[in-house]
Amino acid sequence: MDQNSKTPALKPETFGFAKSASIKLLIIGLIALALLIPQSFTLDLIEERQLRLYEAEEDIRGKWSREQTLLGPYLSLPYFELKEIVSNGEKKLVKEHKTKYILPEQLNLSGNIEAQLLHRGIFDVVVYTNTLSFDASFDSLELEKMNLQAENILWNQASIMIGISDLRGISGSPHFKVNEKSLVMEPFSVGKGENKGLLSKIHLDSNNSSLRFSGEMILKGSKDFSIIPLGKTTKLNLTGNWPSPSFQGEFLPESREITEAGFESNWNILHFNRPFGQEFEGYIPDLSQSAFGLSLVNPVDQYQQSTRTSKYAILIITLSFLALYLMELFTKSQIHPIQYTLIGFALVLYYTLLIALSEHLGFSNAYWIASLATIILLGLYSRSIFNKLKESGIFSAILSIFYIFIFIIIKQQDFALLIGSIGLFIALAITMFISRKINFSHLENQNPIWSNKPEGQISQ
């Protein structure tokens, strides 16, 4: 065999360099993984700040008023039944007192919610004042249907009742009427405070048991407001000055209009839509599963958005290191693992800066300020790595694209997976396109990393 055709023997130093290059890639990967340790502390920091926010909210809500759920009005009708008992061998008739709770035929409610932000330190909590108007009608009692005798009903002990979840929210004196007669309302609490609200004694008689209830009250609360549809037909109209209401509960409004100045919404609920009837014996059960209403959502939930941003940290670190390594190959620069580590620490510190700024400036402003500061820092630092200003500019531009990409994903919640998948696919395609002429087989031998052979030609 011709001596020239023999494969040349590899020099010992070739193995040493190959080993060093492979180890360098391994070290870069380990640095990226190690950076997840301080990154996990960022998520712990967000949880700690969220706990501080929750404590501030509980403090303010405890003093202002908590979430409000309205139950009523409804009619309390005491009566008695004659029960036969045996005492000392003799039969006696005794009265056993009971109560019927009767729900209205028609219930119309309207409310105007004036929301505001209360501050506790750097934290904001949404509270509201709701001006409510009531209009409810109770038709003549169908005593036979309820198995009641007129003579057994305690007509002069009937009451009209309104359940309110937090009595501290009542502001001023409520003004209510029954059949155009003013009522004097008093607080009540049944059981262990589970059923509480306002009541007023009314006088009924067997000849005129129908009534019309109307009036107004001002109710303070925080974040959520809901009602339980007690009427055979329940209508609710809610307006307010909050631009981002979230409609909650078993029923969504039939119509709604939301603008930057506030909202208007309307519900119309029939008794066919709810899992209970028009009367109860002895007590009102828990009907909260049928409640509906709205929640005043704070659109600037910086902690939720910061959490989502932090979960993309490994993506930012990996893409940044990949870009840095490719530029190292293209520019024939030598970047030390310590320099990779310092750049990685800057990428991780970014999230702490984002959390701190977002508490004062809001998430969007904090994101762009923290991103700009990080890009400028790493761009200036890269001047010590690359020989030309143009190369540092390219690296800064790549970082800018990464942060813009993550911001788009964060803001587009419904399309985050789609946008993220397409973005990563494009990033991979660009990487493959840029690296298509890198001669990896000669890279370890310190030969030129760019192949001068036409594409498709195989090295001999």
C-alpha positions as MATLAB code, in Angstrom:
seq = 'MDQNSKTPALKPETFGFAKSASIKLLIIGLIALALLIPQSFTLDLIEERQLRLYEAEEDIRGKWSREQTLLGPYLSLPYFELKEIVSNGEKKLVKEHKTKYILPEQLNLSGNIEAQLLHRGIFDVVVYTNTLSFDASFDSLELEKMNLQAENILWNQASIMIGISDLRGISGSPHFKVNEKSLVMEPFSVGKGENKGLLSKIHLDSNNSSLRFSGEMILKGSKDFSIIPLGKTTKLNLTGNWPSPSFQGEFLPESREITEAGFESNWNILHFNRPFGQEFEGYIPDLSQSAFGLSLVNPVDQYQQSTRTSKYAILIITLSFLALYLMELFTKSQIHPIQYTLIGFALVLYYTLLIALSEHLGFSNAYWIASLATIILLGLYSRSIFNKLKESGIFSAILSIFYIFIFIIIKQQDFALLIGSIGLFIALAITMFISRKINFSHLENQNPIWSNKPEGQISQ';
ca = [
       0.000    0.000    0.000;
       1.175    3.451   -0.879;
       2.698    5.215    2.092;
       0.916    8.447    1.164;
      -2.454    6.721    1.339;
      -1.990    5.709    4.961;
      -3.974    7.522    7.608;
      -1.593    9.821    9.464;
      -1.018    8.969   13.072;
      -2.730   11.267   15.563;
      -0.399   13.216   17.728;
      -0.689   12.820   21.491;
      -1.548   16.501   21.965;
      -4.531   15.992   19.653;
      -6.136   13.705   22.233;
      -5.391   16.234   24.976;
      -7.078   19.093   23.131;
     -10.066   16.951   22.211;
     -10.461   16.009   25.818;
     -10.193   19.664   26.901;
     -12.807   20.865   24.381;
     -15.255   18.160   25.435;
     -14.690   18.944   29.084;
     -15.328   22.619   28.395;
     -18.702   21.829   26.851;
     -19.503   19.614   29.818;
     -18.498   22.368   32.244;
     -20.731   24.881   30.440;
     -23.653   22.484   30.788;
     -22.922   21.944   34.483;
     -22.743   25.703   35.043;
     -26.202   26.079   33.479;
     -27.600   23.343   35.752;
     -25.866   24.749   38.841;
     -27.489   28.138   38.212;
     -30.868   26.511   38.831;
     -29.957   26.347   42.534;
     -29.907   30.118   43.119;
     -32.834   30.386   40.690;
     -34.918   28.193   43.005;
     -34.312   30.761   45.745;
     -35.989   33.325   43.483;
     -39.197   31.273   43.480;
     -38.976   31.043   47.278;
     -38.592   34.825   47.395;
     -41.745   35.270   45.300;
     -43.690   32.973   47.650;
     -42.447   34.955   50.645;
     -43.537   38.252   49.068;
     -46.914   36.749   48.168;
     -47.336   35.745   51.803;
     -46.600   39.330   52.838;
     -49.260   40.519   50.377;
     -51.771   38.014   51.773;
     -51.077   39.231   55.320;
     -51.626   42.837   54.214;
     -54.880   41.857   52.502;
     -56.126   40.012   55.579;
     -55.274   42.980   57.773;
     -57.172   45.448   55.594;
     -60.143   43.141   54.971;
     -60.399   42.393   58.661;
     -60.813   46.104   59.380;
     -62.818   47.167   56.322;
     -65.016   44.139   55.593;
     -64.517   40.786   53.934;
     -66.150   39.243   50.874;
     -69.922   39.738   50.916;
     -72.625   37.209   50.069;
     -76.244   38.368   50.175;
     -79.125   36.015   51.052;
     -82.559   37.543   50.966;
     -84.915   38.967   51.673;
     -86.991   35.995   52.851;
     -89.954   35.575   55.187;
     -89.819   33.851   58.575;
     -93.257   32.537   59.606;
     -93.555   30.940   63.094;
     -96.357   28.469   63.760;
     -97.191   25.640   66.117;
     -98.507   22.122   65.878;
    -100.510   20.290   68.517;
     -98.709   17.186   69.606;
    -100.118   14.491   71.815;
     -97.916   13.253   74.646;
     -98.455   10.925   77.580;
     -97.597   12.265   81.035;
     -98.380   10.389   84.283;
    -100.594    8.035   82.348;
    -102.616   10.897   80.886;
    -102.725   12.111   77.305;
    -102.067   15.799   76.811;
    -101.876   18.148   73.850;
     -98.855   20.445   73.793;
     -97.780   23.084   71.325;
     -94.629   22.358   69.327;
     -93.260   25.596   67.859;
     -91.777   25.528   64.380;
     -90.764   28.002   61.678;
     -91.341   28.152   57.943;
     -88.928   30.124   55.782;
     -90.586   31.365   52.605;
     -88.727   32.780   49.612;
     -89.979   35.644   47.414;
     -91.788   35.190   44.137;
     -89.956   38.057   42.463;
     -86.562   39.445   43.542;
     -85.032   42.441   41.801;
     -81.681   43.738   42.986;
     -79.451   46.482   41.657;
     -76.088   47.623   42.919;
     -73.521   50.275   42.131;
     -70.020   49.250   43.201;
     -67.487   51.961   43.947;
     -64.127   50.203   44.133;
     -60.900   51.625   45.483;
     -57.381   50.543   46.379;
     -56.260   50.673   49.992;
     -52.544   50.593   50.718;
     -50.602   48.716   53.342;
     -46.946   49.599   52.863;
     -46.135   48.777   49.239;
     -49.149   46.467   48.839;
     -52.544   47.354   47.321;
     -55.857   45.727   48.281;
     -59.156   46.114   46.388;
     -62.200   47.069   48.497;
     -65.603   48.421   47.525;
     -68.737   50.217   48.685;
     -71.917   48.829   47.129;
     -75.147   50.852   47.091;
     -77.914   48.238   46.864;
     -81.577   48.624   45.959;
     -84.132   45.894   46.806;
     -87.541   45.147   45.314;
     -89.135   41.833   46.309;
     -92.691   40.533   46.328;
     -94.250   37.724   48.385;
     -97.566   36.442   47.081;
    -100.430   35.255   49.265;
     -99.394   32.191   51.226;
    -100.686   28.876   49.968;
    -101.340   27.423   53.419;
    -102.842   24.175   52.203;
     -99.848   23.508   49.997;
     -97.558   24.034   52.994;
     -99.782   21.873   55.262;
    -100.455   24.815   57.567;
    -103.578   25.872   59.391;
    -104.279   29.593   59.554;
    -105.234   29.371   63.224;
    -101.851   27.788   64.048;
     -99.762   30.568   62.540;
     -98.311   33.245   64.830;
     -99.080   36.110   62.470;
     -97.797   38.807   64.787;
     -94.360   37.164   65.102;
     -93.466   36.992   61.422;
     -90.165   38.512   60.330;
     -88.523   39.700   57.152;
     -84.859   38.672   57.029;
     -81.752   39.445   54.955;
     -78.642   37.308   55.301;
     -75.322   39.192   55.152;
     -72.019   37.343   55.423;
     -70.127   40.180   57.172;
     -72.235   42.573   59.237;
     -69.302   44.942   59.664;
     -69.845   45.969   56.062;
     -73.185   47.673   56.777;
     -72.647   51.401   56.351;
     -75.185   53.844   57.736;
     -78.783   52.910   58.484;
     -80.571   50.715   55.938;
     -83.961   51.999   54.803;
     -86.529   49.271   54.143;
     -90.297   49.170   53.768;
     -92.985   46.505   53.684;
     -96.180   47.547   51.949;
     -94.954   51.163   52.221;
     -94.489   50.900   56.004;
     -90.983   51.623   57.277;
     -89.141   48.845   59.055;
     -86.769   48.949   61.985;
     -83.984   46.474   61.242;
     -82.042   44.591   63.898;
     -79.065   42.243   63.585;
     -79.529   38.516   64.111;
     -77.251   35.486   64.309;
     -78.344   31.852   64.219;
     -76.183   28.956   65.310;
     -72.465   29.696   65.552;
     -72.689   32.813   63.435;
     -73.089   30.775   60.253;
     -76.400   32.468   59.425;
     -76.472   36.172   60.249;
     -77.851   39.395   58.940;
     -80.736   41.834   59.528;
     -84.370   41.205   60.458;
     -87.486   43.166   61.263;
     -90.721   42.019   62.890;
     -93.810   42.491   60.729;
     -97.513   41.915   61.297;
     -99.424   39.688   58.933;
    -102.928   38.299   59.016;
    -104.712   35.453   57.345;
    -106.646   37.818   55.088;
    -103.600   39.709   53.770;
    -100.470   37.595   53.792;
     -98.943   39.060   50.610;
     -96.369   41.803   50.921;
     -94.006   44.020   48.943;
     -90.498   44.601   50.263;
     -88.335   47.479   49.043;
     -85.490   49.663   50.218;
     -81.813   50.521   50.041;
     -78.633   49.842   51.961;
     -74.915   50.529   51.610;
     -72.709   47.485   51.999;
     -68.918   47.536   52.171;
     -66.800   44.568   51.217;
     -63.529   43.475   49.681;
     -62.781   41.784   46.380;
     -65.908   39.571   45.958;
     -69.635   40.294   45.907;
     -72.271   37.620   45.286;
     -75.933   36.885   45.906;
     -78.024   33.727   46.194;
     -81.046   33.616   43.832;
     -83.951   33.228   46.262;
     -86.732   34.497   43.987;
     -88.684   32.356   41.586;
     -87.371   34.990   39.240;
     -84.189   36.737   40.375;
     -82.848   39.731   38.486;
     -79.592   41.460   39.321;
     -78.093   44.560   37.777;
     -74.565   45.516   38.818;
     -72.583   48.532   37.696;
     -69.240   49.761   38.921;
     -66.096   51.751   38.273;
     -63.686   48.775   38.204;
     -62.291   48.047   34.709;
     -61.442   44.365   35.240;
     -64.299   42.453   36.936;
     -64.263   38.662   36.884;
     -67.740   37.116   36.866;
     -67.952   34.183   39.257;
     -70.340   31.549   40.557;
     -73.012   29.311   39.103;
     -74.461   31.849   36.670;
     -72.852   34.226   34.208;
     -74.553   37.507   33.287;
     -76.905   37.538   30.331;
     -75.365   40.804   29.205;
     -72.230   42.673   30.154;
     -70.310   45.722   29.042;
     -66.781   46.382   30.246;
     -64.838   49.547   29.487;
     -61.856   51.334   30.948;
     -64.280   53.450   32.996;
     -66.117   50.501   34.563;
     -68.692   47.793   33.847;
     -72.404   47.009   33.681;
     -73.850   43.495   33.956;
     -77.300   41.873   34.169;
     -78.489   38.470   35.379;
     -81.911   36.832   35.077;
     -82.209   33.563   37.047;
     -85.297   31.332   37.161;
     -86.162   28.907   39.960;
     -85.816   26.104   37.403;
     -82.083   26.896   37.292;
     -81.408   26.271   41.001;
     -81.498   23.074   43.083;
     -83.950   24.169   45.823;
     -87.592   25.132   46.263;
     -89.457   28.124   47.642;
     -89.762   27.134   51.300;
     -87.749   25.516   54.071;
     -88.723   23.983   57.367;
     -86.843   24.835   60.553;
     -83.712   26.395   59.047;
     -82.133   27.736   55.871;
     -79.586   25.229   54.529;
     -76.290   26.199   52.978;
     -77.189   27.566   49.546;
     -73.778   29.011   48.721;
     -73.301   26.526   45.871;
     -75.896   28.527   43.925;
     -74.323   31.943   44.559;
     -73.223   34.146   41.672;
     -71.660   37.562   41.294;
     -68.259   39.017   40.541;
     -64.731   39.425   41.813;
     -62.794   42.668   41.535;
     -59.538   41.339   40.167;
     -56.407   43.415   40.531;
     -54.968   43.361   36.985;
     -51.469   44.151   38.295;
     -50.696   40.785   39.860;
     -46.941   41.194   39.621;
     -46.135   38.066   41.648;
     -48.039   35.718   39.372;
     -46.343   37.203   36.323;
     -42.940   37.154   38.039;
     -43.444   33.473   38.856;
     -44.245   32.681   35.243;
     -41.214   34.671   34.099;
     -38.918   32.871   36.549;
     -40.000   29.492   35.189;
     -38.401   30.462   31.885;
     -35.017   31.064   33.532;
     -33.482   27.788   32.339;
     -34.591   28.650   28.794;
     -32.953   32.088   28.921;
     -29.747   30.676   30.425;
     -29.535   27.825   27.888;
     -30.188   30.041   24.881;
     -27.756   32.695   26.139;
     -24.979   30.137   26.706;
     -25.688   28.586   23.294;
     -25.428   31.990   21.614;
     -22.262   32.744   23.569;
     -20.642   29.433   22.616;
     -21.480   29.830   18.920;
     -20.028   33.345   18.946;
     -16.955   31.933   20.655;
     -16.532   29.553   17.716;
     -17.227   32.157   15.045;
     -14.954   34.832   16.503;
     -12.265   32.338   17.601;
     -12.412   33.889   21.057;
     -11.576   31.979   24.208;
     -14.226   32.361   26.924;
     -13.256   30.994   30.311;
     -15.813   28.976   32.332;
     -15.588   31.635   35.048;
     -16.831   34.182   32.502;
     -19.756   31.881   31.669;
     -20.489   31.669   35.398;
     -20.461   35.448   35.884;
     -22.792   35.894   32.910;
     -25.060   33.191   34.355;
     -25.184   34.940   37.739;
     -26.220   38.163   35.999;
     -29.034   36.270   34.243;
     -30.238   34.865   37.594;
     -29.908   38.154   39.491;
     -32.199   39.662   36.864;
     -35.218   37.946   38.470;
     -34.547   39.362   41.928;
     -34.264   42.809   40.365;
     -37.544   42.213   38.507;
     -39.420   41.265   41.703;
     -38.102   44.252   43.646;
     -38.926   46.759   40.901;
     -42.366   45.287   40.132;
     -43.560   45.968   43.688;
     -43.080   49.684   43.068;
     -43.399   50.197   39.307;
     -45.713   47.419   38.139;
     -44.679   44.306   36.245;
     -44.382   45.698   32.709;
     -42.245   48.694   33.642;
     -40.108   46.555   35.954;
     -39.611   43.943   33.228;
     -38.264   46.395   30.699;
     -36.055   48.223   33.201;
     -34.571   44.983   34.580;
     -34.113   43.585   31.057;
     -32.431   46.760   29.808;
     -30.116   46.883   32.823;
     -29.117   43.225   32.336;
     -28.552   43.635   28.591;
     -26.383   46.736   29.108;
     -24.387   44.994   31.867;
     -23.702   41.876   29.799;
     -23.096   43.934   26.652;
     -20.402   45.987   28.405;
     -18.925   42.871   29.997;
     -18.745   41.132   26.613;
     -16.327   43.863   25.455;
     -13.694   42.091   27.559;
     -14.463   38.844   25.712;
     -14.829   39.822   22.067;
     -12.324   41.810   20.060;
     -14.764   43.971   18.135;
     -17.544   46.279   19.273;
     -19.763   44.768   16.570;
     -19.551   41.349   18.225;
     -20.639   42.757   21.593;
     -23.499   44.514   19.827;
     -24.614   41.237   18.241;
     -24.591   39.494   21.626;
     -26.631   42.337   23.182;
     -29.131   42.168   20.299;
     -29.521   38.412   20.823;
     -30.244   38.937   24.529;
     -32.802   41.624   23.626;
     -34.615   39.198   21.338;
     -34.725   36.595   24.122;
     -36.291   38.987   26.657;
     -38.807   40.343   24.134;
     -39.771   36.761   23.300;
     -40.342   35.868   26.972;
     -42.389   39.037   27.544;
     -44.689   38.128   24.646;
     -45.199   34.654   26.106;
     -45.998   36.069   29.556;
     -48.602   38.495   28.209;
     -50.267   36.009   25.849;
     -51.480   33.492   28.418;
     -53.911   31.649   26.133;
     -51.350   31.286   23.344;
     -48.215   30.899   25.504;
     -47.637   27.245   24.550;
     -48.199   27.881   20.856;
     -45.959   30.962   20.717;
     -43.283   29.313   22.861;
     -43.199   26.165   20.708;
     -42.972   28.144   17.470;
     -40.297   30.412   18.943;
     -38.132   27.497   20.089;
     -38.541   25.786   16.729;
     -37.365   28.961   14.962;
     -34.431   29.278   17.415;
     -33.378   25.693   16.682;
     -33.710   26.226   12.941;
     -31.566   29.378   13.085;
     -28.930   27.582   15.180;
     -28.793   24.697   12.700;
     -28.577   27.104    9.770;
     -25.804   29.190   11.309;
     -23.759   26.143   12.367;
     -24.188   24.189    9.125;
     -20.649   25.047    7.893;
     -18.871   24.468   11.164;
     -16.476   21.585   10.640;
     -17.030   19.797   13.927;
     -14.818   16.871   12.910;
     -11.782   19.181   12.750;
     -12.804   21.396   15.640;
     -10.991   19.289   18.209;
      -7.792   19.334   16.106;
      -7.579   23.138   16.126;
      -8.170   23.203   12.364;
     -10.257   26.067   10.920;
     -13.802   25.768   12.168;
     -15.186   26.932    8.831;
     -15.107   24.393    6.027;
     -13.918   25.811    2.703;
     -15.206   22.793    0.800;
     -18.438   23.075   -1.136;
     -21.482   21.916    0.755;
     -21.992   18.185    0.486;
     -18.270   17.375   -0.030;
     -16.960   14.820    2.477;
     -13.588   15.345    4.185;
     -11.030   12.766    3.204;
];
